Amino acid sequence: MNKLPLKTRVQILTMLCEGSSMRSISRVADVSINTVSKLLVDAGKFCADLHDREVRNVKAKRVQCDEIWSFTGAKQKNVASMKNRVEGAGDTWTWTALDSDSKLLISWLVGGRDGEYALAFMDDVKDRLANRVQLSTDGHRAYLNAVEEAFGADVDYAQVIKIYGDVPEGTKGRYSPAECTGIKKNRIEGSPDLAHVSTSHVERQNLTMRMQMRRFTRLTNAFSKKFENHMHMVALYTVWYNFIRIHKTLKMSPAMAAGLSQTLWSMDDICEKMDAIAPKPGKRGPYQKRVAGA
């Protein structure tokens, strides 16, 4: 079986994390689109396991959570009229939890935006923390029960409720956001410091996600066509963001700032770690030897 050179694999994975589309990567790297897709799947599975193993016992003080929207196959309102409906088609939400100080992505979950996903997400966040934290979320109602079930009373929790007004007359349009006229901070559990109740850092990280992953880009045809590939890309991005990318303010990777790594990783390291656990090719049988020698 042919294997891509390390330099080519590093190039493909880096371009995926820098906002390039899969087809543009296949043209630049001179490989087939199926090669790019297979490498994404392999890297996504590896990075999901790596994050699950490495991001543990996080010593955080303030954690912010949010959800970022995208879609698979078609927007939810158009799913019923799809000619070839794919599994997982419709709105796709990515839940994220960020350490406000180290900017580490503690946890992520791709799926729906209901209470079941909220509980699974909060359970995972709780399992990765080493101590009691101050938790901030937006006003999504699903958080209330999820945080209670996952943390009980062992959390200082508050919600940030945004108050929106009318869209300014001169900027009205299909995609014009309503104007945020103020916020309200509600204490839910424990004794949160209201001065630090915020979702600004995790929302800024969500912007980075939207900029760095082509499938999150709005108003294009670059949306995810397969739900599984969406998860693989988020898994790859998370490891790249936590361990490889230097945060401009911190001057180091979030994993280094959080004490989870002593060194800055590279995409070469990821590829080499993937190679280390990849199954070794077995001996060829008589038929394969005859074909190879034909």
C-alpha positions as CSV (number, residue, x, y, z in Angstrom):
1,M,0.0,0.0,0.0
2,N,1.3,3.4,-0.9
3,K,1.8,5.9,1.9
4,L,2.0,9.6,1.6
5,P,5.3,11.2,2.5
6,L,5.4,12.9,5.9
7,K,5.8,16.3,4.3
8,T,2.6,15.9,2.3
9,R,0.6,14.7,5.2
10,V,1.8,17.6,7.3
11,Q,0.9,20.0,4.5
12,I,-2.6,18.5,4.1
13,L,-3.5,18.6,7.8
14,T,-2.0,22.1,8.3
15,M,-4.1,23.4,5.4
16,L,-7.2,21.8,6.9
17,C,-6.6,23.8,10.1
18,E,-5.9,27.0,8.2
19,G,-9.3,27.2,6.5
20,S,-8.6,25.6,3.1
21,S,-11.3,23.5,1.5
22,M,-10.7,19.8,0.8
23,R,-10.7,20.2,-2.9
24,S,-8.3,23.1,-2.9
25,I,-6.0,21.0,-0.7
26,S,-6.2,18.2,-3.2
27,R,-5.1,20.5,-6.0
28,V,-2.3,22.2,-4.1
29,A,-0.9,18.9,-2.6
30,D,-1.5,17.1,-5.9
31,V,-3.5,14.2,-4.3
32,S,-7.0,12.9,-4.8
33,I,-9.9,14.3,-2.8
34,N,-10.4,10.7,-1.4
35,T,-6.8,10.8,0.0
36,V,-7.5,14.1,1.8
37,S,-10.8,12.7,3.2
38,K,-9.2,9.5,4.4
39,L,-6.3,11.4,6.1
40,L,-8.9,13.6,7.8
41,V,-10.7,10.6,9.1
42,D,-7.5,8.9,10.4
43,A,-6.3,12.2,12.0
44,G,-9.7,13.0,13.5
45,K,-9.9,9.6,15.2
46,F,-6.4,9.9,16.5
47,C,-6.8,13.5,17.7
48,A,-10.1,12.6,19.5
49,D,-8.3,9.9,21.5
50,L,-5.3,12.2,22.1
51,H,-7.5,15.0,23.5
52,D,-9.4,12.5,25.7
53,R,-6.2,11.2,27.1
54,E,-4.1,14.4,27.4
55,V,-6.7,17.0,28.5
56,R,-7.3,15.7,32.1
57,N,-7.0,17.2,35.6
58,V,-7.2,20.7,34.2
59,K,-6.5,23.2,37.0
60,A,-8.7,26.1,35.9
61,K,-10.3,28.9,37.8
62,R,-12.9,30.3,35.4
63,V,-14.5,28.2,32.6
64,Q,-16.7,29.6,29.9
65,C,-19.1,27.5,27.7
66,D,-20.9,28.2,24.5
67,E,-22.3,26.6,21.3
68,I,-21.4,27.4,17.7
69,W,-23.9,26.6,14.9
70,S,-23.3,25.0,11.5
71,F,-25.1,22.5,9.4
72,T,-24.6,19.1,7.7
73,G,-26.0,18.5,4.2
74,A,-28.6,21.2,4.4
75,K,-30.1,23.7,6.9
76,Q,-32.7,22.2,9.1
77,K,-35.6,23.8,7.3
78,N,-34.5,22.2,4.0
79,V,-33.8,18.7,5.2
80,A,-37.3,17.4,4.3
81,S,-36.8,18.4,0.7
82,M,-33.3,16.9,0.3
83,K,-33.0,14.5,-2.7
84,N,-30.3,12.4,-1.1
85,R,-30.6,12.8,2.7
86,V,-27.5,12.0,4.6
87,E,-27.4,10.7,8.2
88,G,-27.2,13.6,10.6
89,A,-28.4,16.2,8.1
90,G,-29.6,19.5,9.5
91,D,-28.4,21.9,12.2
92,T,-25.1,20.8,13.7
93,W,-24.1,22.4,17.0
94,T,-20.6,22.3,18.5
95,W,-20.4,22.8,22.3
96,T,-17.2,24.2,23.6
97,A,-15.7,24.8,27.1
98,L,-12.8,27.2,27.5
99,D,-10.4,27.9,30.3
100,S,-10.6,31.7,30.5
101,D,-7.0,32.1,31.7
102,S,-5.0,29.6,29.6
103,K,-7.4,29.7,26.7
104,L,-7.4,25.8,26.7
105,L,-10.3,24.1,25.0
106,I,-11.2,21.7,27.8
107,S,-14.1,19.9,26.1
108,W,-16.1,19.8,22.9
109,L,-19.1,17.9,21.7
110,V,-20.8,17.9,18.3
111,G,-24.5,17.2,17.9
112,G,-27.9,18.8,18.8
113,R,-28.6,21.6,21.1
114,D,-31.1,19.9,23.5
115,G,-30.9,18.9,27.1
116,E,-29.5,15.5,26.4
117,Y,-26.4,16.9,24.6
118,A,-26.1,19.6,27.2
119,L,-25.9,17.0,30.0
120,A,-23.4,14.8,28.1
121,F,-21.3,17.9,27.5
122,M,-21.3,19.1,31.1
123,D,-20.5,15.6,32.4
124,D,-17.4,15.6,30.2
125,V,-16.4,19.1,31.3
126,K,-16.7,18.0,35.0
127,D,-14.6,14.9,34.4
128,R,-11.7,16.9,33.0
129,L,-11.5,19.5,35.8
130,A,-9.2,19.0,38.8
131,N,-10.9,21.5,41.1
132,R,-14.0,23.7,41.7
133,V,-14.4,26.4,39.1
134,Q,-16.5,29.5,38.3
135,L,-18.6,28.6,35.3
136,S,-20.2,31.0,32.9
137,T,-22.7,30.2,30.1
138,D,-25.2,32.0,28.0
139,G,-28.9,31.9,28.8
140,H,-29.6,28.6,27.0
141,R,-32.2,26.9,29.3
142,A,-30.6,23.4,28.7
143,Y,-27.6,24.5,30.8
144,L,-29.6,24.8,34.0
145,N,-30.4,21.2,34.5
146,A,-27.2,20.0,32.9
147,V,-25.0,21.9,35.2
148,E,-27.0,20.8,38.2
149,E,-26.8,17.2,37.2
150,A,-23.1,17.3,36.4
151,F,-21.7,19.5,39.2
152,G,-24.4,19.6,41.9
153,A,-23.4,22.3,44.4
154,D,-19.7,21.9,43.6
155,V,-19.5,24.9,41.2
156,D,-19.9,28.7,41.2
157,Y,-22.2,29.2,38.3
158,A,-23.8,32.2,36.6
159,Q,-25.5,32.9,33.3
160,V,-25.0,35.9,30.9
161,I,-28.3,37.0,29.5
162,K,-28.0,39.3,26.5
163,I,-30.7,41.8,25.8
164,Y,-31.4,42.6,22.2
165,G,-33.1,45.5,20.6
166,D,-34.3,46.2,17.0
167,V,-32.1,46.0,14.0
168,P,-30.9,49.5,13.0
169,E,-33.0,50.7,10.1
170,G,-30.0,51.4,7.9
171,T,-28.6,47.9,8.3
172,K,-31.7,45.7,8.0
173,G,-31.2,42.7,5.9
174,R,-31.5,38.9,5.9
175,Y,-28.4,38.4,7.9
176,S,-28.3,41.6,10.0
177,P,-28.0,40.8,13.7
178,A,-30.2,42.4,16.3
179,E,-28.4,45.1,18.3
180,C,-27.3,44.0,21.8
181,T,-28.5,46.7,24.1
182,G,-27.2,45.2,27.3
183,I,-26.5,42.1,29.4
184,K,-27.8,40.7,32.7
185,K,-25.8,38.4,34.9
186,N,-27.8,35.8,36.9
187,R,-26.3,33.9,39.8
188,I,-27.5,30.3,39.5
189,E,-25.3,28.3,42.0
190,G,-22.6,29.0,44.5
191,S,-20.9,32.4,44.8
192,P,-19.6,33.4,41.4
193,D,-17.7,36.7,41.1
194,L,-20.0,38.7,38.9
195,A,-17.0,40.8,37.7
196,H,-15.7,37.7,36.0
197,V,-19.0,36.3,34.7
198,S,-18.6,36.4,30.9
199,T,-18.6,34.4,27.7
200,S,-16.4,36.8,25.7
201,H,-13.4,34.5,25.6
202,V,-15.2,31.4,24.5
203,E,-17.1,33.4,21.9
204,R,-13.8,34.8,20.6
205,Q,-12.6,31.2,20.4
206,N,-15.7,30.2,18.5
207,L,-14.8,33.0,15.9
208,T,-11.4,31.3,15.6
209,M,-13.1,28.0,14.9
210,R,-15.3,29.6,12.2
211,M,-12.3,31.2,10.6
212,Q,-10.0,28.2,10.8
213,M,-12.3,25.5,9.6
214,R,-13.7,25.9,6.1
215,R,-16.9,23.9,6.8
216,F,-17.9,26.5,9.4
217,T,-17.8,29.4,6.9
218,R,-21.2,31.0,6.3
219,L,-22.9,31.6,2.9
220,T,-20.7,29.1,1.0
221,N,-21.0,25.5,-0.3
222,A,-18.2,24.4,2.0
223,F,-20.6,23.1,4.7
224,S,-20.1,19.5,5.9
225,K,-21.6,16.8,3.7
226,K,-21.0,14.1,6.3
227,F,-21.7,14.4,10.1
228,E,-18.7,12.1,10.9
229,N,-16.3,14.3,8.9
230,H,-17.5,17.3,10.8
231,M,-16.6,15.6,14.1
232,H,-13.2,14.5,12.7
233,M,-12.4,18.1,11.7
234,V,-13.3,19.5,15.1
235,A,-11.2,16.9,16.8
236,L,-8.2,17.8,14.6
237,Y,-8.7,21.5,15.1
238,T,-8.9,21.1,18.9
239,V,-5.5,19.4,19.1
240,W,-4.0,21.9,16.7
241,Y,-5.5,24.8,18.7
242,N,-4.5,23.4,22.1
243,F,-1.0,22.0,21.4
244,I,0.3,23.4,18.1
245,R,-1.0,27.0,17.6
246,I,0.8,29.8,19.5
247,H,-1.7,32.0,21.2
248,K,-0.7,35.6,20.3
249,T,-1.5,37.0,23.8
250,L,0.1,34.1,25.8
251,K,3.1,33.7,23.5
252,M,2.7,29.9,23.9
253,S,0.2,27.2,23.2
254,P,-2.9,26.9,25.5
255,A,-1.7,23.4,26.6
256,M,1.6,24.9,27.8
257,A,-0.2,27.7,29.6
258,A,-2.4,25.2,31.3
259,G,0.5,23.0,32.4
260,L,-0.4,20.0,30.2
261,S,2.6,20.2,27.9
262,Q,6.2,21.4,28.5
263,T,6.9,22.0,24.8
264,L,5.2,23.4,21.7
265,W,4.0,20.6,19.4
266,S,4.1,20.6,15.6
267,M,2.0,18.9,13.0
268,D,5.0,16.7,12.3
269,D,4.7,15.4,15.9
270,I,1.0,14.5,15.3
271,C,1.8,12.6,12.1
272,E,4.7,10.8,13.8
273,K,2.5,9.8,16.7
274,M,-0.1,8.5,14.3
275,D,2.6,6.4,12.5
276,A,3.8,5.0,15.9
277,I,0.4,3.4,16.6
278,A,-0.6,2.5,13.0
279,P,-0.8,-1.2,12.3
280,K,2.3,-2.5,10.5
281,P,1.7,-3.9,7.0
282,G,1.6,-7.7,7.1
283,K,3.6,-10.0,4.8
284,R,2.3,-10.4,1.3
285,G,0.9,-13.7,0.3
286,P,1.8,-15.6,-2.9
287,Y,-0.9,-13.9,-4.9
288,Q,0.2,-10.4,-4.0
289,K,3.9,-11.3,-4.7
290,R,3.0,-12.6,-8.2
291,V,1.0,-9.4,-8.9
292,A,3.8,-7.2,-7.7
293,G,6.4,-9.1,-9.8
294,A,4.2,-9.2,-12.9
